[in-house]
Amino acid sequence: MAHVTEAELLQHVPNELYINGEWVPAIDGKTLTVHDPATGKVIKTIADAGVADGLAALDAAVAAQDAWAATPPRVRGEVLRRSFELLQERKHEFALLMTLEMGKPLAEAYGEVAYGGEFLRWFSEEAVRITGRYGTNPEGTGRMIVSQHPVGPCLLITPWNFPLAMATRKIAPALAAGCTVVIKPAELTPLTTLYLVKLLEEGGLPAGVVNVLTTSTSADVSGPIIADKRLRKLSFTGSTAVGQKLIQQSAQNVLRTSMELGGNAPFLVFGDADLDRAVEGALAAKFRNVGQACTAANRFIVQASVADEFARRVTDAVTGFTVGRGTEAGVKIGPLINEDAVAKADTLVQDALGRGATLLTGGHAVDRVGTFYEPTVISGVQPGSDILREEIFGPVLSIIPFDDEEDAVRIANDTEFGLVSYVYTQDLARGQRMIERLQTGMMGLNMGVVSNAAAPFGGVKHSGLGREGGTEGIHEYLSTKYTLTPDPFAA
């Protein structure tokens, strides 16, 4: 299906729930519609799960848990590896599907297929590397055995902005560790997850190991699952406000939780930076995915000595961006996900301008069908502006000047969030100081994109708990057990 049309592709995407290895309609027969944000048109109608469907999905995951945990790690890994290979064969289909339901430019959708696929490949390899340890206790009276075991059935809740990568980043380590899952994709972009699970099934996934709920009533459906004592793990990517509520709910049964929440990433440019590289990194860190990424740079903190030149260069680049539907050739900026996103971006820009910032380009919604906002650059953003506190989630680059290193660090850390930071400097010692001083879980040093399946992804403060990816990622789905046995040499 390398040259599949939009209509042909959408016909191949399931429109039902996936529970216990079967595609089934919602028990009450309800449906929801999925729209193309570039046109506003309905692209598919799918099942809308209710509470009973959610509990049926959990029943299936619980029933399959023991057998999947007992499945040899090599077998679990091979399911993921075959799925990775199938994804490479169908990259055109997955890229087009993401562009249709989410709006990102097709070139970026291909990038997400590559990135999302790497989680399948990485954790197919990690499945066979789950280890423990054995040794004599300090007193010499016994032997200590430390072993790792799957935590049990998991609920995975994914966001709309990276519909493939966020699903593989959670499903792959869970399956590698021996856990069964119920996954609930975002209402706005559920089709990619449905198509992914169809692929996993073809890759050898047993019935009940992965179950998919698409729903327009996320809280109603998720609540009873979280309250059920059989669930042992909750993983969520989304807003901090929703994450805080889920943490409260998960406390009742003391669930293992992984929370990848909001961001407010600082992008620091020092006076000694290579400006060509800094501008290139800034454009990637800001406008990737139309700015709709938790890792998107939110505050461009630029030393006063180079602030004007940096602003001129990024503005020259941004004014050349093409806005349009992601399937069109040469498009750099696709639509935002919905009208609320457009309104939020515009409100933040107008607030900053009203407080004294200067508009260099853009600054308005695009007058055309779809939810488009002009790629925007504003400089001289003043303290107290809402855009310095809130996550923009749109194509808006805001510049704040600073005087010295202490000033830069103070501004960068002046936020409740701590997901990722970016630093551009040619001073090695300063770079090392930024690693120590910036309060974030990740950092790009002279790099504008940091995400990698082999690296731990996650933040500090209100940006979340736990890590996804890397050798650390599989441990989110494993429990550690310590066993003491008598000294085998004792009389």
N, C-alpha and C positions, 0 to 999 in steps of 0.2 A: 504493500500500500504506500510506496514511496511518493506517488503522485496522486494520492487520494484527495478527493474534493471535500469541502467542508460538510456537505450533505451526506456523503458516503461515510465519512468518519463518524459523524454523530449517530448514524444508524447502528454502528458497531459498538457504541458505548451503552452499557446496561442502564436500564431505567428503574431497576428495582433494588431492594435491600439485599445484602449478601449475608445470610445467616446459616450457620452449620453446613456450609458448602453448597447452598442452594440460593438461587435468585428468587426472591419472593416479594410480593407487594406488601405495602403497609397493612397491618391487620384491619385498620378502620377504613382502608381504601383511599386515604388522603394523598394528595400529590402537591409538589411545589414546582415552580418554574425557575429555570436558570437563564440569565440574560447575558447578551454580549454588551459590555459597557461602552463599546465604540459606536454601537448603533441603537442600543436600547431594545433590540428585538429579542424575543424568546428564542433560545436555541434548542432547548429540550425540557420536557416535563418528566419529572422523576418521582419516586415514592417519597412520601413525607412521614418519617417514622414517629410513632407515639411512644408512650411509656411502656406499653405491653411489648412493643417491638424491641425496645432497649433491654428489657429483662430477658426476652427470648435470646437476644444476642449474648448476654452475659451467661445464660444457661449453657449455650453452645460452647463458649470459651471455657467455662468451668469443667464441662464434661470432657473436653479435649485436653485439658491441662496435663494430667498425669502421663498420658501416652506421649504427648509432645516433649515433655521434660525427659522422658526415658528414651526418646529418639537419639541415636548416636550423634554427637556434635558434627561429625563429618557429613551425615545425612542432612542435618539442618542447614549446614553451610552450603551444601550442593543445591538445595532449593533456592537459596539466595543467589548463588552463582549462576544458575540457569536463568533465573529471573533477570539478572544483570545482562546476560547475553541477549535475551529476548528484547530487553529495553533498547539495546544498541541497534537491533534490527528494526525497531519500530520508532526510532527517534523522531522521524518526520511526523508520525501520527501524534505522539505525545506533545511535541513542540506546537503543532497547530492547535491541538485541543486546549492547551494552556493559554495560547493567544486568544482563542475564541471566548473562553469563559472568564479570563482575568484581564486581558487587554495588553499585556506586555508585548513589545516588539518581537517579531519572530526570531530574530538573531539572538535576543536574550533568552527566549524560550529554549532554543537549542543549548544555550549555556546551562540552563537549569536541568535539562535532561542529562547533560554530562555530569554536573555536580550531584544531582539526586541519585544517579546511577552509581556513583562512587560509594555511597553508603551501603548499597547492596553488595558491592564487591568487597569493600573493607570489612564489613561484619561477617561476610561469608568466610573470611580468613580468621577473624577473631573468634568465631564459634569454636574452633579447635584449639584455642590458646587459653581457655579458662583454666586457671591453675589454683593450687593451694600450697600448703607447706607442711613439713613434718620435722619435728625436732625434739630434743630432750628438754624438759623443763629445767629452770635454773637450779632447782634443788636436787635434780637427778633422780627423783622418785617416780617419774612417769614420762610418757611421750605425748607431745602436743600435736594434734592433727587439726589443721585449719582448712576447711573446704568451702566451695562456693556452690550455691544452689539457686535455681530460678525463684524469683519472688512470688510468681503465680500470676493469675489473670490480671490484665492491665487494661485501663481505659486511656486511650490516646485521643487528644482533642487538638486538631490542627487548624491553622489560620488560612486565610484566603490568598495571601500574597505570593506564596511559593507552594502551589498545590501539590507538586510532585516531590520536591526536596523535603518538605516538612513531613510528608507521609513516610518516605523511605528513611529519614533520619530517626524516626521513632519505631517504625515497624521492624527495620532490619536488626537493631540491637536486641529488641525484645525477642524476636524469633531465634536469633543466634544464641541467646541466653537460655532458651527453653521455655519462654513464656507465651501464652496465648493472649490474644488481644481483641478488644472491641475498639474500632476507630471511628471517630465522628468528625468528618471533614466539615469545613465551613459551609454554611448555607449558600454563600455567594459563588463558591468554586468547588462543587462536589464531584464534578464529572471525571477529573483526573484521577481521583482516588478510586472511583468505581472501575475505571479502565485499568488502573494499576493492579487491583486485586484480581481482575480477570486474567492479567498476565501472570501474577503469582500462582494462580490456580493452574495455569498451563505449565508453570515451572515445577509443579509437583506438590503444591501446598495441600496438606490434608484438610478434610472438612473440620470446621469449628476452630481452627487455629487462628484465623483472621476473620473477623465479622465486621461489616460496614453498615453504619447507620447514617443516612442522610435525613436531615430534619430541619424544619423551620422553627422548632421550639427547643432549642439546645438545652436551656436550663431545666425545662420540665423533664426531658428525656434523660439527661445526665444525672440529675439529682438522685433518683431512686437507685441508679447503678452505683453511685458513690456511697450511698447509705447502706448498700448491701455488704454484709460481712465477708462475702466470698471474694470480693474485689480486693486486690492487695497492692495495686500500684496505680497512680494517676500521673500522666504526663500531659502538660498543657503548654501550648505556645500561643500567645495573644497579649492582650492589654494587661497592665498591672492591676487595674481595678477588678477585672474578672478573675485574674489569678489570685488575688487576695481573698475573694469570696470562695474560690475552690479550695484554697488552703484551709479556710475555716471549716468547710464541709468535710474535708478529708481528715480533719483532726478527730472526728467522732470515732473512726475506726483505725486511727493512727496509721494512715496509708503512707507508703513510700511515695514521695512526690518529686517530680522534676518540673520546674517552672522556668520557661524562657519568656520573659515579659518585656516591658517597654524599654525604649532606649532614648538617649538624648546625646548622641555621640559628639564629642568635641574633635575638631580637626585643627591642629596647631601647626602654624607655619612660622618658623623663626627666620630672622633676617638673613641667616647664612644658608638657608635652604636652596636647593636647586629648583628654581621656580618652574622650569619646564616640567620637571617630574612632579612638583607639587600641584600644578594645574591639572596635569593628566590624572593624578590620583584623586584630586578634588572632584573632577567630573565623574569618575567612576564611583567614588564614595557617595556622591549626592544623587546622580541621575539614573543609576542602575535601578531597574524595575520602576521607573518613573518616580523615584524617591520613596517608594512604598516598601521599605525594608527596615526592620528594627536596627540593622547595622548601618543605615544611611547616616552620613554625617549631617548633624543638625545645626551645629554652631561652628562657623569658620573663624577661629581665633588667630588673627594674623598680626605679626609685629608691625608697628606703625611705619617703620622704615621701608617696608615692602608692600604695605596694604593697598596703596593706590595702584601699583603695578600688577599685583595679584588680581585685584578687582577688574582692571582693564583686560587682562588676558582671559579670565574666565568669562567675562561678558562677551568678548569677541567670539569665543567658542560657542557660548550658549545661544547667541543670536543666529547662529547657523544651524541650529537643531531643527529638524523637520518634525512637525506634529501631525499625527494621523493614526489611522487604524493600524494595528500592529502587523497585519498581513501585507501591508503596502511596502514596496521596496523603498529603502532609504530612511524609513521612519525611525527616529530616535526617541521620541516622546509619544507614548500611547495614552489612552484615557486613564483617569483615576477610576477607582473601583465603582463609585456611585456618586450621586449628587451631594451627599453629606460630606464626602471627602473633598469635593470641590469647594463647598462652602467653608469647611474648616481651613483649608489652605488660604483662601481669600481673606477670611477673618484675621488670621495671624499676620498676613502681609499688611493689611490695612491698619492693624493695631501698631505694627512696627513703624509704618510710615507716619502715622499720627503722632508718634512719640519722637520723631525727628530723624528717622532713617531716610536714606536716599535710594530711590528706585533707579536702577541702572538698565534693566530690561524686563519685559513681561509685566506681571502684576495683575493679570485679569483672567477670568474664565474665557475660554475660546468660544466664539459665537458660531457654533455648528452643532449638528446632531451628535449626541454622545457626551460623556462626562470628561471634558478636556480642560486642562489649566495650562496657561502659558509657562514655559520654562522661565524662571524668574531669578534675578540677582538683585539683592539689596545690600547696601553698605552702610556703615556707621550706625549699626543697631545699638540702641541705647539701653542701659540697665533698666530693668523693670518691664521690658517688652515681653509679651506673652510667648513670642516665638523662641525666647531663650529658655523657657520652662517647659513648654509643651512639645511633644513629638509632632513634627510637621506632617510626615507621611505624604509628601507631595514634592513636585519639582521646584523647590524654592531654596536657593543658596543665600544664606545670610552671613554677613561679614562683621566681625567685632574686632576693632584694633586693640592691641595691648602694648605696654611699654617694655617690660622686662620679664624674665623667666618666672619670678615669683607671681607677677600679675597674671601670666598665662595659666599657671597651675591653679591659682585661686579661681579664675573664671571657669576653667575646665571642670573643676571638682564641685562647683556650686550648683549641684543638681542632686535630686534624690535617686537618679538613675546611675548605672555603672556597667553598661554592657560592653562597649568597645570605644577605643579612642584611636586617633590617628595623629602621628607626629612627623613633621618634615624638618630635618636639620642635618647638617653635615658634620656636626660636632658629636663624636662618638660618646664622650663623657656625658653630654647633655642627654643624648638618647638613652643612656643607661639610667640617668636620674629620672627621666620620664617613666621608664618601666617601674621604678620604685615608687614614684610619687602620684601618678595618675590612678584614680580609684575606679578601675574598670577590670572586667574579667578577661578582656582581650585587648591587644594593641597592634596597630600597623605602624611600623617604623619605616618611613619612606615607602610605604605601600598603601594603596587605596582600597584594596580588597583583601580580606583576611580569611574568609571561610574556606575550610578544607575538611574533607571527611576524615582525614588522619589526625586532625587536631581537635582538642576539646573546645567546644562552643558553649558559651554561657557567661553570665554576668554576676555582679555583686550588687549590694544594696537593693533597691526596688526593681532591679532588672532580673532578679530571679534566683533560683536554687538549682544546683546540679549542673551536669555537663552532658552535652550530646556530641558524638563523634570521638575519634581518637581511641586510645586504649582505655580511657576513662569512661567512654560512653556505655560500654556493655555492663559496667559495674552498677549502673543505675537500675539494672534489671536482675541483679544477683544479691542474694543474702549470704552473709558470712557466718559459718558455723564453726565453733571451736569444740573439739572433743579431747578429753584427757583419758589416756589409757595407762594401766599400771606398767612399771618398768618390766620389760619382758625378760630381763636377766635376773630379776630378784628371786630369791629362794621361795 
